[in-house]
Amino acid sequence: MHSSQAVIHLSNLKFNLLQIRKKIGQRKFMAVVKADAYGHGAVKVVKYLDTLEKNKPDFYAVSFPSEALELRQSGIRSRIIVFDPFEKENAHICLKHNLIATVFSKRHIDILKTAFSNYSNHNKKIKIHIKVDTGMNRLGVNYDKAYDYIKYVSGIKEFIIDGIYTHFAEADSKNKNFTFLQLSRFNKLIIKLRTEKIKPGLLHAANSAGVLDLPETYLDMVRCGISLYGYYPSNETSESIKLKPVMSVRSIVTTVKEIEKGETVSYGRKFTATKRTKIVSVPVGYADGYRRGLSNKAKALINGKVFNQVGIVTMDRTMFDVGNSNIKVGDKVILIGKDRNKSITAWDLAKAVNTIPYEITCGITKRLPRIYV
């Protein structure tokens, strides 16, 4: 086994879910488990969450049919919505595995209708959620064309409109004006649909940032990804829910080397010792998702103390300056996580490379075994 591991703390996952449930009241909850549950391991995460009885998620969400198929093949029978529209090549997966499809064009409808007509084992209608673009300008039927599209879809006998949703472009920003504009566009559409007796199904718009700061966006259901895994989506959202990081990354010291003042460390000689010191190496590198951009910027916890990363992060190994500390081969190293009263979070690494914690956790590769505790 690899000497480094990504440890997934299931008790923290449960804690975060219960905190979110408390915040949203009786609304339904969709757990976003795309991208292998943001690097945490989708199958294990969903199977654990499904054990939480009345508190388990009402829906799970993935981006692609292949992600939904992985969950189904592992025995998961919960409701799964697929955000990315189905194509001709994979539409049969939607029917065979009882998935909820996202649609927002006539083409999506035609693909699913054809699959429906060719699939001999069905006796149910296809459940769909319609995505409305209210300003993200990525996916969805444009809000000013959405009424006509939804009316058209509502008249097709093969489909049940199980929900309608939109996605906020900057709910995690301090200024919420554009989010309120998006919400207004969405709400006007829903009012018009209801006036015309068109049933919209479940309405959902709030992402993690919306849940934290904007109760008016909760509607019938909320969708949470990053907050479920223990992180606030930006530095501009509130911390109105207490969260605990679910992933930690740990390793061990494999070598201890003493170098003299003026000597350098790693490729490119980007670190020069200013005094005699000890350099330890740890068997984790950018092939494991510990990014090269962290070079000479990151820190680690060893025996409860904080030490600076030095030299270029290499593919398989990273070095830390431990000074004259009594660090030995085999000592535990925390790259993300807590040790005694100190911690290093995915936000700490994200800030060092000017990104977000989503990218840090998603980037921890499967070369690091996931250990579930």
Buried (B, 14 or more C-beta within 10 A) or exposed (E): EEBBBBBBBBEBBBBBBEBBBEBBEEBBBBBBBBBBBBBBBBBBBBBBBBEBEEEBBBBBBBBBBEBBBBBBEEEBEBBBBBBBBBEEEBBBBBBBBBBBBBBBBEEBBEBBBEBBEEBEEBEEEBBBBBBBBBBBEEBBBBBEEBBEBBEEBBEBEBBBBBBBBBBBBBBBBEEBEBBBEBBEBBBBBBEBBEEEEBEBBBBBBBBBBBBBBBBBBBBBBBBBBBBBBBBBBBEBBEEEBEBBBBBBBBBBBBEBEEBEEEBBBBEEEEBEBEEEBBBBBBBBBBEBBBBBEBBBBBBBBBBEBBBBBBBBBBEBBBBBBBEEBEBEEEBEBBBBBBBEEEBBBBBBBBBBBEBBBBBBBBBBEEBBEBBBE
